[in-house]
Amino acid sequence: MASRRSLAAALAALALVISLPGCAGYRGGWASVPYTGDRPPHPTELPESTRLFDLEEVKVPGMRLRVSLNNRLRSYDYQVWFVAVPVSGDPRDVLLGDQDGKTRVYLSVTPQTAGYVLRAAAARLEIDGKVYTPIAARRFGQFDAAGNIVERGGKWQYVELGPEFALPQVGTQYSLSLVFDAPVPKAETAKISVDLSQALHDPAQPPLPLIRFQPVRWREGYT
């Protein structure tokens, strides 16, 4: 009789375990967070509740601007079973995002005035004292077969931009990227800044300030 009760208890416990969420994990590494001014605004190690996406916006006149780089580093990724028992781990350094050996500056621009023009060749990226100019500028969006941006029915892709690209639609978000023939800088050590003052400009607005990047440790849990 006792053995039957033990078996029933074991089966009940097994059923409870099976009903629990199966796998969760935690990961982290280094990222470059943009800021303006002379002093970095963030702690060097971010709380787990902080989303990097929320730190990509910089306060500038005339537009809403988000800036990021393709140098986010994941230095660990551990999975756990039922939040307690480790089942796998990946301690390798892995660069996240588009990787072809070149540095990309991603810009999400929402103009508040209609006069902004992107002249990508005037952008300047500085990494550890060395200055680079773009070799390409692109816009990401949904495009039809004729190359027009559409709200539906097109293909999501990057398209090449010419020497000048106007951003006339106030309140519209433009997803842009500048490609530099520069080695991807290390998020944890490199001194990085980007100067868009002559590259993204509306004559009715003051020039954009220099954007610097602060190295920060990030970490997050996931299920």
Residue, then its C-alpha position, 0 to 999 in steps of 0.5 A: m500500500a505504501s509503495r502505491r502511495s509513493l508511486a502516486a506521489a511520484l507521478a503527481a510530482l512528475a506531472l507538476v514538473i511537466s506542467l512548469p515552463g520548460c526552459a529559461g535563460y540569461r545572457g549578457g555582454w557589452a554594448s555602445v550606448p549613444y549620448t550627447g554632451d561631455r558626460p556619459p549619462h548611464p551606469t557602466e553596468l545596466p540593471e537587468s530590467t533596462r532595455l538597450f532599445d530604450l537607451e538608443e534615443v538621443k535628445v536633439p532639436g528638430m527630430r526624434l533620433r535613435v542611434s545604434l551600432n552593429n557592435r553589440l557583443r554577447s559574451y555569455d548565454y546560459q539556459v536553465w531548466f525550470v529556472a534552477v538547473p543549468v542545461s547548457g551554456d555558451p561562453r563565446d563572444v558573439l557579435l550580434g546584428d549585421q556582420d561583414g567586417k564593416t561598421r554600421v551606424y543605424l539611424s531612426v529619424t522622425p523629423q519634426t520639420a520638413g527641411y531635413v536632408l541626409r548628405a551621407a558623405a558629410a558624416r564622420l565616424e571616429i573610432d579610437g582617434k581614426v576618422y572614417t567616412p561612409i561608403a554607402a547609405r541605405r534606407f530600410g523599409q517595405f518596397d514594391a517592384a518599382g522601388n517605391i516604399v509602401e505600407r503593405g504588399g512589398k518586400w522588406q529590404y535595404v535600398e541604396l540612397g544617392p548623394e542626397f536624400a530628403l526627409p520631408q514627411v513630418g512625423t514619419q520614421y525613416s530607418l537609415s544606415l550608414v556603412f563605414d569601411a572600418p573594423v567593427p569597434k569593440a563595445e567594451t573598450a573603443k572610444i567612438s563618436v559620430d558627427l552628423s552635424q553636416a550630414l543630417h541637417d535642416p537650415a531652419q534647425p541648429p546642427l546636431p551635436l556630436i554623438r558619443f558612445q558609452p560602453v556599458r554591460w548589459r544583461e537580460g533574462y528570457t524564456 
